[in-house]
Amino acid sequence: CSSPATPAPPAPCGPPCLARPVQGRRTAMAPLAEELPADGIVLRPFRPGTADDEGAKALEARASQHAHNVLLKTLVKVHVKHLAAFDSKARRYDDSVVLLAVDRRTASAATTGSGGPAAGMTTSGDDGFVCGCICLGIKQAWLGGQVRRLGYVFDLRVHEDYQRGQIGTRLNEAVEQEAKRRGVNVLYLTVNTTNARARRFYEKHGYCIGSKRALLFRPLLFAGSVGGRGDSACP
C-alpha cells in the first residue's frame, strides 16, 4: 500500500517492508532538547565509548520480542548480542543516527538515595537508565527513476517497565525529524509478519506496506532428480 509516487525501496528476502515518504528540506542538524521533562526521560544521541554502549546492549537483549521465550531466546540469542559496539551496524551506512531514551531520575535517585518510579533501577547509560533506543541508517539508492536518500529505521526498543508511556512514539518522531534534517526522502523498515503490535504501531505513524517477502529454499540434495545440477543457480 505504498504511494505510487514513492515506491518502497527494494530489499533482500525477509519480513514485510514498510515505507513512508519524508517531507521537508535538508537543514543543519539541530541538537535534541536537553531540558528535563516531567517524566524525567530525555531523548539524546548515543555517546560512543561510554556507558551508553552496555546500557543499549542490555536493553536490546531484554526488549527483544523473543526475550521472554526460553526456546526462541536460545535459538536467536546471536541476534540480540553485539560482539562489537552497539552502533556498529548504524555506522556501516553513509550516515546514521542512534538515539537513546534515558531516565535521568535513576541518576538522581542513586545520588540522593530517594525512592520513586525509577527506584531500584541501576544506572546503565552515561547519565541515567537507558529505557529506549532507535537507529537510522541513511544511504543513497536509485528509486523512482532518480537517486534518492533512503533512511532505514531499525532497533526501536522500549524497556517493558516503560512501555505505554509514549516513549516509542517520541523516539520515532525524533528520528523522523533527524531524517528530515539530513535530507532523507523515504523512510523504510522491516517488521516480522507475526509482530502485529509493531505493525499497528508503524501503520499508526503513517507507514504502509511496501513489499512482502518470504525466504525461498531449494533442497540441493534432490536437485538431480528434477533435471538440475547441485551447483546450478536457482531458476
C-alpha positions as CSV (number, residue, x, y, z in Angstrom):
1,C,0.0,0.0,0.0
2,S,2.9,2.4,-0.6
3,S,2.2,5.5,-2.6
4,P,2.8,5.2,-6.4
5,A,4.8,8.4,-6.3
6,T,7.2,7.0,-3.6
7,P,7.6,3.2,-4.2
8,A,9.2,1.2,-1.4
9,P,13.0,0.5,-2.0
10,P,14.0,-3.0,-2.9
11,A,15.4,-5.2,-0.2
12,P,16.6,-8.7,0.3
13,C,14.4,-11.6,1.4
14,G,13.0,-11.1,4.9
15,P,9.9,-9.8,6.7
16,P,7.4,-7.3,5.2
17,C,8.9,-3.9,4.4
18,L,7.0,-0.8,5.5
19,A,7.7,2.6,4.0
20,R,6.7,6.2,4.2
21,P,7.8,9.4,2.3
22,V,9.6,12.2,4.3
23,Q,8.6,15.8,3.6
24,G,10.9,18.7,4.3
25,R,14.1,20.4,3.3
26,R,17.5,19.4,4.3
27,T,18.9,21.6,7.1
28,A,21.8,21.5,9.5
29,M,21.5,19.0,12.4
30,A,19.9,20.5,15.5
31,P,20.6,19.1,18.9
32,L,17.8,17.4,20.8
33,A,16.4,19.4,23.8
34,E,18.2,18.6,27.0
35,E,15.7,20.1,29.4
36,L,14.3,17.5,31.8
37,P,10.6,16.8,31.0
38,A,8.0,15.9,33.7
39,D,8.6,12.2,33.4
40,G,12.3,12.6,33.7
41,I,13.0,10.8,30.4
42,V,15.3,12.7,27.9
43,L,16.0,11.8,24.3
44,R,19.6,12.3,23.3
45,P,22.2,11.0,20.8
46,F,24.1,7.8,21.6
47,R,27.6,8.5,23.0
48,P,30.2,6.1,21.7
49,G,32.8,4.9,24.1
50,T,30.7,5.5,27.2
51,A,28.4,3.5,29.4
52,D,25.7,4.1,26.8
53,D,27.2,1.0,24.9
54,E,26.5,-1.5,27.6
55,G,23.2,0.2,28.5
56,A,21.9,-0.1,25.0
57,K,23.1,-3.7,24.6
58,A,21.4,-4.7,27.8
59,L,18.1,-3.0,26.6
60,E,18.4,-4.9,23.3
61,A,18.8,-8.2,24.9
62,R,15.9,-7.6,27.3
63,A,13.5,-5.9,24.9
64,S,13.8,-8.4,22.0
65,Q,10.4,-9.9,21.1
66,H,11.9,-13.3,21.8
67,A,13.5,-12.4,25.1
68,H,10.8,-14.0,27.3
69,N,10.5,-17.2,25.3
70,V,13.2,-19.6,26.6
71,L,13.4,-21.7,23.5
72,L,13.4,-18.8,21.0
73,K,15.7,-16.8,23.1
74,T,18.2,-19.7,22.9
75,L,17.8,-20.1,19.2
76,V,18.1,-16.5,18.3
77,K,20.5,-15.3,21.0
78,V,23.1,-14.5,18.4
79,H,20.8,-11.8,17.1
80,V,20.5,-10.0,20.4
81,K,24.1,-9.8,21.3
82,H,26.6,-7.4,19.8
83,L,30.1,-8.5,19.6
84,A,31.2,-5.0,18.6
85,A,29.9,-1.6,19.7
86,F,26.1,-1.1,19.8
87,D,26.2,1.5,17.0
88,S,28.4,-0.6,14.7
89,K,25.6,-1.6,12.4
90,A,24.4,2.0,12.0
91,R,28.0,3.2,11.2
92,R,28.1,0.9,8.2
93,Y,25.8,3.3,6.4
94,D,26.8,6.6,4.6
95,D,25.2,8.5,7.5
96,S,23.5,7.3,10.7
97,V,21.6,8.4,13.8
98,V,21.3,6.5,17.1
99,L,19.1,8.0,19.7
100,L,18.5,6.9,23.3
101,A,15.7,7.5,25.8
102,V,17.4,7.9,29.2
103,D,15.6,8.1,32.5
104,R,17.5,10.8,34.4
105,R,15.6,10.0,37.6
106,T,17.8,6.9,38.1
107,A,20.9,9.1,38.3
108,S,19.3,11.4,40.9
109,A,17.9,8.5,42.9
110,A,21.3,6.9,43.0
111,T,22.8,10.2,44.2
112,T,20.2,11.1,46.8
113,G,19.0,7.7,47.8
114,S,15.4,8.8,47.1
115,G,12.7,6.5,46.0
116,G,10.3,7.0,43.1
117,P,9.2,5.3,39.9
118,A,12.8,4.6,38.9
119,A,14.0,3.4,42.3
120,G,15.9,0.1,42.2
121,M,17.0,0.6,38.6
122,T,20.7,0.6,38.0
123,T,22.1,3.5,36.0
124,S,23.1,1.8,32.8
125,G,23.8,4.8,30.5
126,D,26.2,7.7,30.7
127,D,23.8,9.7,32.8
128,G,20.8,7.5,33.6
129,F,18.9,4.3,32.8
130,V,18.7,3.5,29.1
131,C,15.0,2.7,28.7
132,G,14.6,3.1,24.9
133,C,16.6,3.3,21.7
134,I,16.1,3.7,17.9
135,C,18.6,3.6,15.0
136,L,18.6,5.2,11.5
137,G,20.9,4.2,8.6
138,I,21.0,6.6,5.6
139,K,22.1,5.7,2.1
140,Q,21.7,6.7,-1.5
141,A,19.8,4.5,-3.9
142,W,18.1,4.6,-7.3
143,L,14.4,4.9,-6.6
144,G,11.5,6.1,-8.8
145,G,13.9,7.0,-11.7
146,Q,16.3,9.1,-9.6
147,V,18.9,8.9,-6.9
148,R,17.2,9.3,-3.5
149,R,18.3,9.4,0.1
150,L,16.7,6.5,1.9
151,G,16.5,6.1,5.7
152,Y,16.4,2.6,7.2
153,V,14.8,2.6,10.7
154,F,15.7,-0.3,12.9
155,D,16.2,-1.4,16.6
156,L,13.3,0.6,18.0
157,R,13.1,-0.8,21.5
158,V,11.5,0.2,24.8
159,H,12.1,-1.4,28.2
160,E,8.9,-3.2,29.3
161,D,8.6,-1.2,32.5
162,Y,8.4,2.0,30.4
163,Q,6.1,0.8,27.7
164,R,2.7,2.6,27.0
165,G,4.3,5.8,28.1
166,Q,4.7,7.2,24.6
167,I,8.5,6.7,24.6
168,G,8.3,4.7,21.3
169,T,6.3,7.5,19.7
170,R,8.8,10.1,20.9
171,L,11.7,8.1,19.6
172,N,10.1,7.6,16.3
173,E,9.1,11.2,15.9
174,A,12.7,12.3,16.9
175,V,14.3,10.1,14.3
176,E,12.0,11.3,11.6
177,Q,13.0,14.9,12.4
178,E,16.6,14.0,12.2
179,A,15.9,12.2,8.9
180,K,14.3,15.4,7.5
181,R,17.3,17.5,8.6
182,R,19.6,15.1,6.8
183,G,17.7,15.3,3.5
184,V,16.1,11.8,3.6
185,N,13.3,11.3,1.1
186,V,11.8,8.0,2.1
187,L,11.9,6.0,5.4
188,Y,11.6,2.2,5.4
189,L,11.8,-0.6,7.9
190,T,11.1,-4.3,8.2
191,V,8.6,-6.0,10.6
192,N,8.0,-9.7,11.2
193,T,4.6,-10.8,9.9
194,T,3.8,-12.2,13.3
195,N,4.6,-9.0,15.2
196,A,1.1,-7.5,15.0
197,R,1.8,-4.9,17.7
198,A,4.8,-3.4,15.9
199,R,2.8,-3.4,12.6
200,R,0.0,-1.5,14.3
201,F,2.4,1.0,15.8
202,Y,4.1,1.8,12.5
203,E,0.9,2.0,10.5
204,K,-0.5,4.4,13.1
205,H,2.5,6.6,12.4
206,G,2.0,6.7,8.6
207,Y,3.9,3.7,7.3
208,C,2.3,1.4,4.8
209,I,3.4,-2.0,3.3
210,G,5.9,-1.5,0.5
211,S,6.5,-5.2,-0.1
212,K,6.0,-8.6,1.4
213,R,8.8,-11.1,1.2
214,A,9.5,-14.7,2.2
215,L,12.6,-16.9,2.3
216,L,12.8,-19.4,-0.5
217,F,14.8,-22.6,-0.2
218,R,15.9,-25.2,-2.8
219,P,16.9,-28.6,-1.5
220,L,20.2,-29.4,-3.3
221,L,20.0,-33.0,-2.2
222,F,17.2,-33.6,-4.7
223,A,18.3,-31.2,-7.5
224,G,19.5,-34.0,-9.7
225,S,16.1,-35.8,-9.6
226,V,14.4,-32.9,-11.3
227,G,16.9,-32.4,-14.1
228,G,19.1,-29.8,-12.4
229,R,22.6,-29.8,-11.0
230,G,23.5,-29.4,-7.4
231,D,25.7,-26.4,-8.3
232,S,23.4,-24.8,-10.7
233,A,21.7,-21.5,-10.0
234,C,18.0,-21.4,-8.8
235,P,15.6,-20.8,-11.8
